Amino acid sequence: GIAEHEAELELLPVWMKSRRRRRLGGSTSSAEVGRGSSLSTQEAAPHRSRSVLDDFNEEAPKPFLQRFMLRPSSRKAMGWDVFTLTVLVWDLIVIPLQVFELPEIGLWTTMELLATVTWTMDLLLSFFKGYESGGEVVLKPNMVWKNYLRTWFVFDVSIVSMDWALLVFQSGDLVDWLRFSRGRRALRLLRLARLLKHGHRLLQVFSFVRSENLLVIMRIFWLLIGLVAINHFISCGWYALGTGISGHTWAEKAFDLEGTDYDLAYRYLTSFHWAVTQFTPASMEIVPQNAFERAYNILVIFFGLLMFSSFVSNMTNSMTYLTKINYEKRQRQNIARTYILAKGVSLSLANDIMRYVTVSQSLRRSLREADVMAFKTLPKRMVDHLRVEVHKPVLGTHALFSHLRANDTAVFARLCSYAVGEKAMINGEELFHLGGKATGMFFVSRGQLTYVFGYGETEQPPVDIGVKQWLSEAALWAQWEHHGRAIASSSPSDIVELNAVEFQGIAMRCLILSHLQEYAKLWAKSASFESGGREHITDIWGQRLRVSDLVQKVFNIEEDNEAQKLVRIMGGNEFTLERCFKAWAKYNEQVKQEKKKSAEEEKRKMGGKRRRGSFRGSIKGQRPMRSGSSARSGESGGSKRR
């Protein structure tokens, strides 16, 4: 008994049963929420306080119109924004080109109809798309409608109505004047004002880029694209000025010389060439021929002076930043190389070190919450929302924390807010080593780790730990020192750490504290028994299926049969052929035992019926004999007593 007690993992005092009744909410104690009673969400509702987790309850009832409101950052809203931006880019290119008298082909008509339908649908969807105000997303229908009616509604209705009028009505003096005159072109140019409404979304693409080198390169290309777009508008305006006024113009001199008929491409490229020369010291043969063209040329030169200076400045800053990034990498390598040479490190080890330093610099770590300085100014409740939404799926992979979330949402939200930390690792980086004091439990949320139990002769083959798996759960229940080492085997690898001290402090105010105490006791007993003592417990003992079994026993949940467990194995990340065959063999053994048990039960019932039948027959036909035999047995008993 003493040896068995010493071999079992010793729990922390917080997980030991206490005889003192601790009141919860003034009416509920941990003894009342004890072993064998499963606390449902409805029973706990009167005693739990509202937490940020309630805001993420997908089953919470919503008003009818609220169900149709879209967040600006939702996938549906962003997908629609991408489509409308594509149509907007088409308008930005094609509408200015109308000054070149585009030929009437089916493509222009089809795209014009598509653009009109798109902006009509965008007008309707604007009534159901939330907006940002003061750092908050407003989704109340009445406030969204008032905001849209005050801002872009009149503009959208006027432009969409004009587009539908030009498409539907094919005859009439006003329609003919709009269709074949420059008034239609001027009205269609109003569509380009949508760039003020949707243009800022073009810049959101930079928020999805994580590589600093790629981000700098994309900014350079963005400057070039912006310069080309500006020259596109200037060239179209220059051609419109040359063909829109009477008299001697640059277009008449350049294109009507000797009656030559120039095609659309040549006329556009000539105008674009002239626009580019206004931004650079280059020159060409096109010059203004009247006062209007001369004034337009002067304005473009002043505008080009400002734009070219800004372009060169931004280009220089981007290249300087890119050079600085590469210089810092080279500087770190030079410092490491200087240290190695000064200490006389062997050539083979020096090559290994420099190779790792070079590779590690090219690997990118994932961003953590602590790395985002902008989050320091967020309100506390918004930070709690963020942490719950980020860490809820990770902790929910563990069956115990999934039940904790269902039974006590306030405590689960506090765990996500105060007890959870993040670690960003790269390939080859060590999470913990053999003999180190454990500070908490680790969940793998991204990437993969390799765990090795023991050291030297007792070292076991490495085990891969992937997403939806965890390490060092024993640190939550006992004083724990790591019995192995864990190293990141992929880049990037994200680890979520549940601090043991914070978890124990928060759990003391939990509605299901008795269940946690029972689970800790059962976990320590099972780990010690199955591992052959506490010294042989690994840091990865108790993965998804084993923990699910323990939680079922603690919360008195109806246990799955072996066939259902087999399905869980095949559908989870713990599937191996060995576990599959073991589960199938155990299922077959269970079926045989059930058949044997039912056969014995049936045989026992048949035997009971026969005995009752023979007893009734003896009562009816052999009553005197039974009396005589009883008398003889009594005499023999009396003789024995004598």
C-alpha positions in Angstrom: 0.0 0.0 0.0 2.8 2.4 0.8 4.6 1.7 -2.5 1.4 2.3 -4.4 0.8 5.6 -2.6 4.3 6.8 -3.4 3.9 5.8 -7.0 0.7 7.9 -7.5 0.9 11.5 -8.5 0.2 13.8 -5.6 -2.4 16.5 -6.2 -2.2 20.1 -5.2 -4.2 21.1 -2.1 -6.7 23.1 -4.2 -7.9 19.9 -5.8 -8.4 18.0 -2.6 -12.0 17.7 -1.3 -12.9 20.2 1.4 -15.5 19.5 4.1 -16.3 23.2 4.5 -19.3 24.2 2.4 -18.4 27.1 0.2 -21.3 29.3 -0.8 -21.7 30.2 -4.5 -23.9 33.2 -5.3 -25.4 33.0 -1.8 -27.4 29.9 -2.4 -25.3 27.2 -4.2 -22.3 25.4 -2.7 -19.8 23.2 -4.2 -21.2 20.3 -2.1 -24.6 20.9 -3.8 -22.9 20.7 -7.2 -21.2 17.5 -6.2 -20.2 14.2 -7.7 -23.0 12.5 -9.7 -24.9 15.6 -10.5 -24.5 17.1 -13.9 -25.0 20.9 -13.8 -26.7 22.1 -16.9 -26.6 25.6 -18.3 -30.2 26.2 -17.3 -29.5 25.3 -13.7 -26.4 27.5 -13.5 -28.0 30.5 -15.3 -29.4 32.1 -12.1 -26.0 32.0 -10.4 -23.6 33.0 -13.2 -22.8 36.5 -14.1 -22.8 37.8 -17.7 -19.5 37.4 -19.5 -18.1 38.4 -22.9 -18.6 34.7 -23.9 -22.4 35.3 -24.0 -21.8 37.7 -26.9 -20.5 34.8 -29.0 -23.4 32.5 -28.3 -24.6 31.7 -31.8 -27.9 30.4 -30.5 -28.9 33.6 -28.8 -32.2 34.9 -30.1 -32.0 38.0 -32.4 -34.6 40.3 -33.8 -35.9 39.4 -37.2 -34.1 42.2 -39.1 -31.0 41.8 -37.0 -30.4 38.4 -38.6 -29.9 39.9 -42.0 -27.3 42.5 -40.9 -23.8 42.0 -42.2 -20.6 42.9 -40.4 -18.2 44.8 -42.7 -15.5 42.3 -41.9 -17.6 39.2 -42.5 -16.8 36.8 -45.4 -20.0 37.6 -47.3 -19.4 41.4 -47.0 -15.8 41.1 -48.0 -16.6 38.9 -51.0 -19.1 41.4 -52.2 -16.6 44.2 -51.7 -14.1 42.4 -53.9 -16.6 42.0 -56.6 -17.7 45.7 -56.5 -14.1 46.8 -56.5 -13.6 44.8 -59.7 -16.5 46.5 -61.3 -15.2 49.9 -60.0 -11.8 49.3 -61.6 -13.6 48.4 -64.9 -15.4 51.8 -64.7 -12.2 53.6 -63.9 -10.6 52.3 -67.1 -13.5 52.3 -69.5 -15.5 55.4 -68.6 -12.6 57.9 -69.4 -12.0 56.0 -72.7 -15.4 57.0 -74.0 -13.9 60.2 -75.2 -12.2 58.1 -77.9 -15.6 57.1 -79.4 -15.4 53.4 -78.5 -17.0 51.1 -81.1 -20.4 49.7 -80.3 -19.7 46.0 -79.6 -21.5 43.5 -77.4 -18.8 43.5 -74.7 -19.4 47.2 -73.8 -23.1 46.7 -73.6 -22.9 43.6 -71.5 -20.4 45.1 -69.1 -22.6 48.3 -68.8 -25.6 46.1 -67.9 -23.5 44.2 -65.4 -22.2 47.3 -63.8 -25.7 48.8 -63.5 -27.1 45.6 -61.9 -24.1 45.5 -59.5 -24.5 49.1 -58.3 -28.3 48.5 -57.9 -27.6 45.5 -55.7 -25.0 47.4 -53.8 -27.6 50.1 -53.1 -29.9 47.5 -51.6 -27.2 45.8 -49.6 -26.1 49.1 -48.1 -29.3 49.0 -46.0 -28.1 45.7 -44.4 -24.4 46.4 -44.0 -23.1 47.7 -40.7 -20.7 50.6 -40.4 -17.9 51.7 -38.1 -18.4 54.5 -35.7 -15.9 55.5 -32.9 -14.1 52.1 -33.2 -17.3 50.1 -32.8 -19.4 48.3 -35.4 -23.0 49.5 -35.6 -25.4 46.7 -36.6 -28.8 48.1 -35.4 -31.0 48.4 -38.5 -32.5 51.8 -37.7 -29.1 53.3 -37.1 -27.7 51.8 -40.3 -30.5 53.1 -42.4 -30.3 56.6 -41.0 -26.5 56.7 -41.6 -26.9 55.5 -45.2 -29.7 57.9 -45.9 -27.6 60.8 -44.6 -24.5 59.9 -46.6 -24.5 58.0 -49.9 -28.2 57.2 -50.6 -29.0 60.3 -52.7 -25.9 59.9 -54.8 -26.4 56.2 -55.4 -30.1 56.6 -56.3 -29.4 59.4 -58.8 -26.6 57.5 -60.6 -28.4 54.2 -60.6 -31.6 55.8 -61.9 -29.8 57.5 -64.7 -28.1 54.2 -65.7 -31.4 52.4 -65.8 -33.0 55.2 -67.8 -30.3 54.9 -70.5 -30.7 51.1 -70.6 -34.5 50.9 -70.6 -35.6 53.8 -72.6 -34.4 53.5 -76.2 -36.1 56.5 -77.8 -37.1 60.1 -76.9 -35.5 63.5 -77.4 -34.0 63.6 -73.9 -32.7 60.1 -74.1 -31.2 60.6 -77.5 -29.5 63.7 -76.4 -28.1 62.0 -73.4 -27.1 58.9 -75.4 -25.4 60.6 -78.3 -24.1 63.8 -76.8 -21.3 64.6 -74.4 -23.8 65.0 -71.6 -24.1 61.2 -71.2 -20.3 61.0 -70.9 -20.3 63.7 -68.3 -23.0 62.0 -66.3 -21.2 58.6 -66.4 -18.1 60.3 -65.1 -20.0 60.8 -61.9 -19.7 57.0 -61.4 -16.0 57.6 -60.7 -17.0 59.4 -57.5 -17.6 55.9 -56.0 -13.8 55.8 -55.7 -14.3 58.0 -52.6 -16.7 55.5 -51.1 -14.9 52.2 -52.0 -11.3 53.4 -52.7 -10.1 52.9 -49.1 -10.9 49.2 -49.4 -8.2 48.8 -52.0 -5.6 49.6 -49.4 -6.9 46.8 -47.1 -5.0 44.3 -49.2 -1.8 45.4 -47.4 -3.2 44.2 -44.1 -3.1 40.6 -45.2 0.7 40.7 -46.1 3.0 39.5 -43.3 6.3 39.6 -45.1 8.1 42.9 -44.7 10.0 42.5 -48.0 6.9 41.6 -49.9 5.0 44.6 -48.3 7.7 47.0 -49.5 7.7 45.6 -53.0 3.9 45.8 -53.1 4.0 49.4 -52.0 6.4 50.2 -54.8 4.1 48.6 -57.4 1.2 50.4 -55.8 2.9 53.7 -56.4 3.5 52.8 -60.1 -0.1 51.7 -60.6 -1.2 55.0 -59.0 1.0 56.9 -61.4 -0.3 55.0 -64.4 -3.9 55.7 -63.3 -3.3 59.4 -63.0 -1.7 59.5 -66.4 -4.7 57.6 -67.8 -7.1 60.3 -66.6 -4.9 63.1 -67.8 -4.4 61.6 -71.3 -8.1 61.1 -71.7 -8.8 64.7 -70.6 -6.1 65.9 -73.1 -7.7 64.0 -75.9 -11.2 65.3 -75.0 -9.9 68.9 -75.0 -8.3 68.3 -78.4 -11.5 67.0 -80.0 -14.1 68.8 -78.0 -13.5 72.4 -79.1 -13.6 74.0 -82.5 -10.6 75.6 -84.1 -7.0 74.6 -84.5 -6.2 71.9 -81.9 -3.4 69.5 -81.3 -5.5 66.5 -82.3 -6.3 68.0 -85.7 -2.6 68.6 -86.3 -1.5 65.2 -85.1 -4.2 62.8 -86.4 -5.7 64.5 -89.5 -2.4 65.1 -91.3 -2.7 64.0 -95.0 -6.1 62.4 -94.2 -4.6 59.4 -92.4 -7.1 57.5 -90.3 -5.4 56.5 -87.0 -6.9 53.7 -85.0 -8.0 53.8 -81.3 -4.7 52.3 -79.9 -2.5 54.9 -81.7 -4.6 57.8 -80.6 -4.7 56.6 -76.9 -1.0 55.8 -76.7 -0.2 59.2 -78.2 -2.2 61.0 -75.6 -0.8 58.8 -72.8 2.7 59.5 -74.1 2.1 63.2 -73.8 0.8 62.8 -70.3 3.9 60.9 -69.2 6.2 63.6 -70.5 4.6 66.1 -68.2 5.8 64.1 -65.2 9.4 63.6 -66.5 12.0 65.7 -68.3 11.2 63.9 -71.5 9.6 65.6 -74.5 7.6 64.8 -77.7 6.2 66.5 -80.8 2.7 67.2 -79.4 2.4 70.8 -78.2 -0.7 73.0 -77.4 -2.3 74.8 -80.3 -4.7 77.2 -78.5 -5.2 79.0 -75.2 -7.3 76.2 -73.6 -4.7 73.6 -74.4 -2.0 75.8 -73.1 -3.8 76.4 -69.8 -4.5 72.7 -69.4 -0.8 72.0 -70.1 0.4 74.4 -67.4 -2.0 73.0 -64.8 -0.8 69.5 -65.6 2.9 70.6 -65.3 2.3 72.0 -61.8 0.3 68.9 -60.8 3.0 66.7 -62.2 5.7 68.5 -60.3 4.0 67.7 -57.0 3.1 64.1 -57.9 6.6 63.4 -59.3 8.2 64.8 -56.1 5.9 62.7 -53.9 6.5 59.6 -56.0 10.3 59.9 -55.8 10.1 60.5 -52.1 7.9 57.5 -51.4 10.0 55.3 -53.7 13.2 56.4 -51.9 11.7 55.7 -48.4 10.6 52.2 -49.5 14.0 51.3 -50.9 15.7 52.6 -47.8 13.5 50.6 -45.6 14.1 47.5 -47.6 17.9 48.1 -47.5 17.6 48.6 -43.7 15.9 45.2 -43.2 18.6 43.4 -45.2 21.3 45.3 -43.4 20.0 44.2 -39.9 20.0 40.5 -41.1 23.6 40.8 -42.3 24.6 42.6 -39.1 23.3 39.8 -36.9 25.2 37.2 -39.0 28.4 39.2 -38.8 28.1 39.5 -35.0 27.6 35.7 -34.7 30.5 35.0 -37.0 32.8 37.4 -35.0 32.0 35.6 -31.8 32.7 32.2 -33.3 36.0 33.3 -34.6 37.0 35.0 -31.3 36.2 31.9 -29.2 37.9 29.4 -31.6 34.8 27.3 -32.2 35.4 24.2 -34.2 34.7 24.4 -38.0 31.9 21.8 -38.0 30.0 23.4 -35.1 30.6 26.9 -36.5 29.0 25.8 -39.8 26.0 24.3 -38.0 25.5 27.5 -36.0 25.8 29.8 -39.0 23.5 27.6 -41.0 20.8 27.7 -38.3 21.2 31.5 -37.9 20.8 32.0 -41.6 17.7 29.7 -41.8 16.1 31.1 -38.7 16.3 34.6 -40.0 14.3 33.6 -43.1 11.6 32.0 -41.0 8.7 34.1 -39.9 7.1 33.9 -36.4 3.4 34.4 -36.1 2.1 37.6 -34.6 1.0 37.5 -30.9 -1.3 39.9 -29.2 1.6 41.4 -27.3 3.3 42.2 -30.6 0.4 44.5 -31.8 1.0 47.8 -30.1 -2.3 49.2 -31.4 -4.1 46.8 -29.1 -2.7 48.6 -26.1 -5.2 51.4 -26.5 -8.3 49.1 -26.9 -11.0 49.2 -24.3 -10.8 46.4 -21.7 -14.1 44.8 -22.8 -13.0 44.8 -26.5 -9.8 43.1 -25.5 -11.8 40.4 -23.6 -13.9 39.9 -26.7 -10.7 39.4 -28.8 -9.2 36.9 -26.4 -12.3 34.8 -26.0 -12.8 34.7 -29.8 -9.2 33.7 -30.4 -8.7 31.2 -27.6 -12.2 29.7 -27.4 -11.7 27.2 -30.3 -8.3 26.1 -28.9 -9.4 25.4 -25.3 -12.6 23.9 -26.6 -10.7 20.9 -28.1 -10.2 19.6 -24.6 -13.4 17.9 -23.3 -13.0 19.3 -19.8 -12.9 22.9 -20.9 -15.7 22.3 -23.3 -17.9 21.2 -20.4 -16.6 24.2 -18.3 -17.7 26.5 -21.1 -21.2 25.0 -21.2 -21.6 25.0 -17.4 -19.9 28.2 -16.3 -19.4 30.7 -19.1 -18.1 33.5 -16.8 -15.2 31.4 -15.5 -14.4 30.2 -19.0 -14.2 33.8 -20.2 -12.0 34.7 -17.3 -9.6 31.9 -18.2 -9.4 33.2 -21.8 -8.8 36.7 -20.6 -6.4 36.2 -17.7 -4.9 32.7 -17.7 -4.0 32.2 -21.4 -0.8 33.3 -23.1 0.7 32.9 -26.5 4.0 31.6 -27.8 5.3 32.0 -31.3 8.0 29.5 -32.3 10.0 28.6 -35.3 11.5 25.3 -36.4 14.1 23.9 -34.0 13.1 26.1 -31.1 12.6 24.4 -27.7 9.4 24.7 -25.7 10.6 23.0 -22.6 13.4 20.6 -21.5 13.8 17.6 -19.3 13.7 18.5 -15.6 12.3 22.0 -16.1 9.6 23.2 -13.8 6.2 23.3 -15.5 4.3 26.5 -15.4 1.2 25.5 -17.3 -0.5 23.4 -20.0 0.4 23.9 -23.6 -2.1 23.6 -26.6 -0.9 23.4 -30.2 -3.0 25.8 -32.2 -0.8 25.8 -35.4 2.2 23.9 -36.7 3.7 20.8 -35.1 5.9 19.9 -32.2 8.1 16.9 -31.5 8.2 15.4 -28.0 10.9 13.0 -26.7 10.4 11.3 -23.3 13.4 10.5 -21.1 17.1 11.1 -21.7 20.1 8.9 -22.7 19.4 5.2 -22.3 15.8 5.8 -21.2 15.0 8.0 -24.2 12.0 6.9 -26.2 11.3 7.5 -30.0 10.0 11.0 -30.8 6.3 11.6 -31.0 4.7 14.3 -33.2 2.2 16.6 -31.5 -0.1 18.5 -33.9 -3.1 20.8 -33.8 -5.8 19.9 -31.3 -3.4 18.2 -29.0 -1.8 19.4 -25.8 1.2 18.8 -23.5 1.9 19.0 -19.7 -1.7 18.8 -18.5 -0.2 17.4 -15.2 1.0 20.9 -14.3 -2.7 22.0 -13.7 -3.2 19.3 -11.1 0.2 18.7 -9.4 3.7 20.1 -8.9 5.2 18.9 -12.1 8.6 18.7 -13.7 8.9 17.9 -17.3 9.8 14.3 -18.1 11.0 15.0 -21.6 11.6 17.8 -24.1 9.4 19.4 -26.8 10.8 21.1 -29.9 9.0 22.9 -32.7 9.3 20.9 -35.9 7.6 23.3 -38.3 7.5 27.1 -38.9 5.6 28.9 -37.7 4.3 26.9 -34.7 1.8 28.7 -32.4 1.4 27.5 -28.8 -1.3 28.6 -26.3 -0.3 28.3 -22.7 -2.8 27.9 -19.9 -1.0 29.2 -16.8 -1.4 26.8 -13.9 -1.4 29.3 -11.0 -4.0 31.6 -12.8 -6.1 28.5 -13.6 -6.2 27.3 -10.0 -7.1 30.8 -8.7 -10.0 31.2 -11.2 -11.2 27.6 -10.7 -11.8 28.2 -7.0 -14.8 30.4 -8.0 -16.1 27.9 -10.4 -19.6 26.4 -10.2 -18.4 22.9 -11.0 -15.4 23.0 -8.6 -16.3 19.6 -7.2 -16.3 18.1 -10.8 -12.8 19.6 -11.4 -11.6 18.1 -8.1 -13.0 14.7 -9.0 -11.5 15.0 -12.5 -8.0 15.9 -11.1 -8.2 12.9 -8.7 -9.2 10.5 -11.5 -6.6 12.0 -13.9 -3.8 11.5 -11.4 -4.9 8.0 -10.5 -5.3 6.9 -14.1 -2.0 8.4 -15.3 -0.1 6.8 -12.4 -1.7 3.4 -12.8 -1.4 3.2 -16.6 2.1 4.6 -16.7 3.5 2.4 -13.9 4.1 5.2 -11.4 4.4 9.0 -11.4 8.1 8.9 -12.6 7.0 7.2 -15.8 4.1 9.7 -16.7 4.9 11.5 -19.9 4.1 15.1 -20.6 1.6 14.1 -23.3 -0.4 11.5 -21.4 -4.1 12.0 -21.6 -5.0 13.0 -25.2 -8.5 13.5 -26.6 -10.0 10.0 -26.3 -8.5 9.3 -22.9 -9.6 12.6 -21.5 -13.1 12.2 -23.0 -13.4 8.9 -21.1 -12.4 10.6 -17.8 -14.9 13.5 -18.4 -17.7 11.0 -19.1 -17.1 9.3 -15.7 -16.9 12.6 -13.8 -20.0 14.2 -15.3 -21.9 10.9 -15.6 -22.3 11.2 -19.3 -23.7 8.2 -21.2 -20.6 6.4 -22.4 -20.1 5.6 -26.0 -19.8 2.0 -27.0 -16.6 0.7 -28.7 -18.0 1.2 -32.2 -18.6 4.9 -31.5 -15.1 5.2 -30.1 -13.8 3.6 -33.3 -15.6 6.2 -35.4 -14.1 9.0 -33.2 -10.6 7.6 -33.7 -11.0 7.4 -37.5 -12.4 11.0 -37.6 -9.9 12.5 -35.3 -6.2 13.3 -35.5 -5.3 10.3 -33.3 -6.0 7.8 -36.0 -3.4 5.0 -36.3 -3.8 1.4 -37.6 -2.8 0.0 -34.3 -5.4 2.0 -32.4 -8.0 1.2 -35.0 -7.4 -2.6 -34.8 -7.3 -2.5 -31.0 -10.6 -0.6 -30.9 -12.2 -3.0 -33.3 -11.0 -6.1 -31.4 -12.3 -4.6 -28.2 -15.6 -4.0 -29.9 -15.8 -7.6 -31.0 -14.9 -8.8 -27.5 -17.6 -6.6 -26.1 -20.2 -8.0 -28.5 -19.2 -11.6 -27.5 -19.5 -10.8 -23.8 -22.9 -9.3 -24.4 -24.1 -12.3 -26.3 -22.6 -14.7 -23.7 -24.3 -12.7 -20.9 -27.6 -12.7 -22.6 -27.4 -16.5 -23.3 -26.6 -17.1 -19.6 -29.5 -14.9 -18.6 -31.8 -16.8 -20.9 -30.6 -20.2 -19.5 -31.0 -19.0 -16.0 -34.6 -18.0 -16.7 -35.4 -21.4 -18.3 -33.9 -23.2 -15.3 -36.0 -21.2 -12.9 -39.2 -22.1 -14.8 -38.3 -25.9 -14.6 -37.7 -25.7 -10.9 -41.0 -23.9 -10.2 -42.8 -26.5 -12.3 -41.3 -29.5 -10.4 -42.0 -27.9 -7.1 -45.7 -27.4 -7.9 -45.9 -31.0 -9.0 -44.4 -32.2 -5.7 -46.9 -30.2 -3.7 -50.0 -31.7 -5.5 -49.0 -35.4 -5.7 -46.4 -36.2 -3.0 -47.4 -34.2 0.1 -47.4 -37.3 2.5 -44.1 -38.5 1.3 -42.6 -35.1 2.0 -44.1 -35.2 5.5 -42.7 -38.7 6.2 -39.4 -37.8 4.8 -39.4 -34.7 7.0 -40.2 -36.8 10.1 -37.4 -39.2 9.3 -35.1 -36.3 8.8 -36.2 -34.9 12.1 -35.6 -38.3 13.8 -32.2 -38.6 12.3 -31.5 -35.0 13.4 -32.6 -35.8 16.9 -30.5 -38.9 17.0 -27.5 -36.9 15.9 -28.2 -34.4 18.6 -28.5 -37.2 21.2 
